[in-house]
Each structure stands twice: as structure tokens, then as C-alpha cells.
Amino acid sequence: MPAVSPRQSFDNSGAKLQGSALGSLACDTPYRTVYSEVWEVPEGESVQKRFYHYTDGLGLWDTFSVILLSTPDTPETGTGDMENTWAVLRADHFGSGSGYKNAVAESDWNWESFCSDMNGALIELTVTNKCKTAEVSFTATTAEGNEYHQSYKDVGTDGPLYFCLTVENACLDLLPEE
């Protein structure tokens, strides 16, 4: 990943939520202390979620993460427990967990403007259960109308697949189902 330009802090206090918030609009929520509901992804199917993303803009990692789970239980708040976790996939092209070791990550981000691009971006996320692996991909449409893409392919799952979202110094405006 190339060097990025200096980041700035964003004031998102005036943002008007259209759905439900995950994290604080002040973008001061510590990592993995709040979780969305857990969604099941049946074998051979995909689940899509849409949300607006707000960040404090101070770090590339101050974004959302997708947590791929083997059970419908959220990881225990604040402990970082990975017992039922296949992988944790961050929006900034980084991941962890047993299922991540063979994953292929791709993106077309402009790392010079990543933080500002993510602030206010509409995220269209798709999680696909491919039986023994999962694919997670999203399109980010910036407030300026630019599109970027991120995907994680061949994430090892070898069992049931569920997922939830979490944030670090970010806020998600989870949009209602269409």
C-alpha cells in the first residue's frame, strides 16, 4: 500500500441518518465494541446490505469491518474472541482470522484520498456463500460520485456462514431493506 497524504478529522455531527446507526456519529467508537445484527448466508446464496459510511478520517483503519461467523452469535463485545469467527475483513484492504490465510484481496482504491472518499460514501456490500469459501465484495460510491471496489475471494469457511458488521472510529447508517 502506498504512502497516503496527511489525514484530517471530519465533523459528521450534521449528518442526517436515513436508517439505524452502528457506532457514534462522533466516530469515536472503539474497535469491535458494537455489532450489527447477524445475518445468515445460506449455501450458494448471497446477502446484500447497503449503508452510508462515516469516519473520523484519522486512520485508514477507521472504517467498518465485516466479520464472517460460523454461528449466529456476535463475537463477545470487547474481548476480540475469535472462536466462532472465520475472518475479519476490514474496508482498508486488511484481514485476519483462520479463513483469511488463503484469501485473495483486490481493490482499486486511491489510497491518497481513501479517508475522505470513505466519509459519507454509500457502501453496497455483498457476502456470498460458496460452500467451503466465501466472497465479500463492496462498491463504495463517494459523496463526489466516484466509485471504488473492494473484494475478498476464497475466504475459508468450511461450514455455516453468518456475518455481522463492526466499526472502529466510524459510524454506519444502515439503510432499511428495499
C-alpha positions as CSV (number, residue, x, y, z in Angstrom):
1,M,0.0,0.0,0.0
2,P,1.5,3.4,-1.0
3,A,2.0,6.2,1.4
4,V,-1.0,8.4,2.0
5,S,-1.3,12.1,2.4
6,P,-1.9,13.6,5.8
7,R,-5.4,12.9,7.1
8,Q,-7.9,15.3,8.5
9,S,-10.6,14.9,11.1
10,F,-14.1,15.1,9.8
11,D,-17.1,16.7,11.6
12,N,-20.1,14.4,10.9
13,S,-22.4,15.9,13.5
14,G,-24.7,17.3,10.8
15,A,-25.2,14.0,9.0
16,K,-28.9,13.0,8.8
17,L,-29.3,9.3,9.3
18,Q,-31.7,7.5,7.0
19,G,-31.7,4.2,8.8
20,S,-30.2,2.9,12.0
21,A,-26.7,3.9,13.4
22,L,-24.0,1.4,14.2
23,G,-21.4,3.4,16.2
24,S,-21.5,7.0,17.1
25,L,-21.7,9.9,14.6
26,A,-18.8,11.4,16.5
27,C,-16.8,8.5,15.1
28,D,-15.2,7.7,18.4
29,T,-16.5,4.1,18.8
30,P,-13.6,1.8,19.8
31,Y,-12.9,-1.2,17.6
32,R,-15.2,-4.2,18.0
33,T,-17.3,-2.8,20.8
34,V,-20.6,-2.6,18.8
35,Y,-22.0,-5.0,16.3
36,S,-24.8,-5.1,13.8
37,E,-27.4,-7.8,13.8
38,V,-26.1,-11.2,12.5
39,W,-27.3,-12.2,9.0
40,E,-27.3,-15.8,7.7
41,V,-25.9,-16.5,4.2
42,P,-27.4,-19.8,3.0
43,E,-25.1,-22.1,0.9
44,G,-25.0,-21.0,-2.7
45,E,-26.6,-17.7,-2.0
46,S,-25.7,-14.0,-1.4
47,V,-26.9,-11.4,1.1
48,Q,-26.6,-7.7,0.3
49,K,-26.5,-4.7,2.7
50,R,-26.4,-1.0,2.0
51,F,-25.2,1.7,4.3
52,Y,-23.6,5.1,4.4
53,H,-20.2,5.2,6.0
54,Y,-18.8,8.0,8.1
55,T,-15.2,8.1,9.6
56,D,-13.1,10.3,11.8
57,G,-10.6,10.4,8.8
58,L,-7.6,10.0,11.1
59,G,-6.6,6.5,10.0
60,L,-7.1,4.1,7.1
61,W,-8.3,1.6,9.6
62,D,-11.0,3.9,10.9
63,T,-13.7,2.2,8.9
64,F,-16.1,-0.8,9.0
65,S,-15.2,-4.4,9.2
66,V,-17.2,-7.5,8.0
67,I,-16.9,-10.4,10.5
68,L,-17.6,-13.8,8.9
69,L,-19.0,-16.1,11.5
70,S,-19.6,-19.9,11.9
71,T,-22.6,-19.4,14.3
72,P,-25.4,-16.8,14.6
73,D,-23.8,-15.3,17.7
74,T,-21.9,-12.0,17.6
75,P,-18.3,-12.1,19.0
76,E,-18.3,-11.2,22.6
77,T,-18.1,-7.4,22.9
78,G,-14.7,-6.0,23.7
79,T,-12.8,-9.4,24.0
80,G,-11.7,-9.9,20.5
81,D,-12.9,-13.5,20.9
82,M,-12.3,-15.3,17.5
83,E,-13.8,-18.7,18.5
84,N,-16.8,-18.5,16.1
85,T,-15.1,-16.2,13.6
86,W,-13.9,-17.4,10.1
87,A,-12.4,-14.0,9.2
88,V,-12.5,-10.3,10.0
89,L,-12.2,-8.2,6.7
90,R,-11.6,-4.5,7.0
91,A,-12.5,-2.0,4.4
92,D,-8.9,-0.8,4.1
93,H,-7.7,-4.0,2.4
94,F,-6.6,-5.9,5.5
95,G,-7.9,-9.0,7.2
96,S,-7.3,-11.6,9.9
97,G,-8.6,-15.0,11.1
98,S,-8.2,-18.6,10.1
99,G,-10.3,-18.2,6.9
100,Y,-8.2,-15.2,5.8
101,K,-4.9,-17.0,5.2
102,N,-5.7,-18.1,1.6
103,A,-8.0,-15.2,0.7
104,V,-7.3,-13.0,-2.3
105,A,-7.9,-9.3,-1.6
106,E,-8.4,-6.9,-4.5
107,S,-9.2,-3.2,-4.6
108,D,-9.0,-0.2,-6.9
109,W,-8.7,2.4,-4.1
110,N,-7.0,5.7,-4.5
111,W,-5.0,5.5,-1.2
112,E,-4.2,9.2,-1.4
113,S,-7.9,10.1,-0.9
114,F,-9.1,6.9,0.9
115,C,-10.1,8.6,4.2
116,S,-12.0,11.4,2.6
117,D,-13.5,9.1,0.0
118,M,-14.9,6.8,2.7
119,N,-16.5,9.7,4.6
120,G,-20.2,9.9,3.5
121,A,-19.7,7.1,1.0
122,L,-22.6,4.8,0.1
123,I,-21.5,1.2,0.5
124,E,-23.2,-1.7,-1.3
125,L,-21.9,-4.9,0.3
126,T,-22.4,-8.5,-0.9
127,V,-21.5,-11.6,1.0
128,T,-21.7,-14.9,-1.0
129,N,-21.5,-18.4,0.5
130,K,-19.7,-20.6,-2.0
131,C,-19.9,-23.7,0.3
132,K,-16.3,-24.1,1.6
133,T,-15.4,-20.5,0.8
134,A,-17.0,-17.0,1.0
135,E,-16.6,-14.0,-1.2
136,V,-17.1,-10.5,0.3
137,S,-17.2,-7.5,-2.1
138,F,-18.4,-4.0,-2.0
139,T,-18.7,-0.9,-4.1
140,A,-18.2,2.5,-2.4
141,T,-19.7,5.5,-4.1
142,T,-18.2,8.6,-2.7
143,A,-20.1,11.8,-1.9
144,E,-18.5,13.2,-5.0
145,G,-19.8,10.3,-7.1
146,N,-16.6,8.3,-7.6
147,E,-16.8,4.5,-7.4
148,Y,-14.2,2.2,-5.8
149,H,-14.4,-1.6,-5.4
150,Q,-13.0,-4.0,-2.8
151,S,-13.3,-7.8,-2.7
152,Y,-12.0,-10.7,-0.7
153,K,-12.3,-14.0,-2.6
154,D,-11.6,-17.6,-1.4
155,V,-12.1,-16.8,2.3
156,G,-12.1,-20.2,4.0
157,T,-15.4,-21.1,5.8
158,D,-15.9,-24.9,5.7
159,G,-19.3,-24.7,7.4
160,P,-22.3,-22.5,8.0
161,L,-21.9,-18.8,7.2
162,Y,-23.2,-15.8,9.0
163,F,-21.8,-12.2,9.2
164,C,-22.1,-9.0,11.1
165,L,-20.6,-5.6,10.8
166,T,-18.5,-3.6,13.3
167,V,-16.6,-0.3,13.3
168,E,-13.6,1.5,14.5
169,N,-13.8,5.3,14.9
170,A,-16.6,5.2,12.3
171,C,-20.4,5.2,12.0
172,L,-22.6,3.3,9.7
173,D,-26.1,4.4,8.7
174,L,-27.6,1.0,8.0
175,L,-30.3,1.5,5.4
176,P,-33.7,-0.3,5.5
177,E,-34.1,-3.3,3.2
178,E,-35.5,-2.4,-0.2
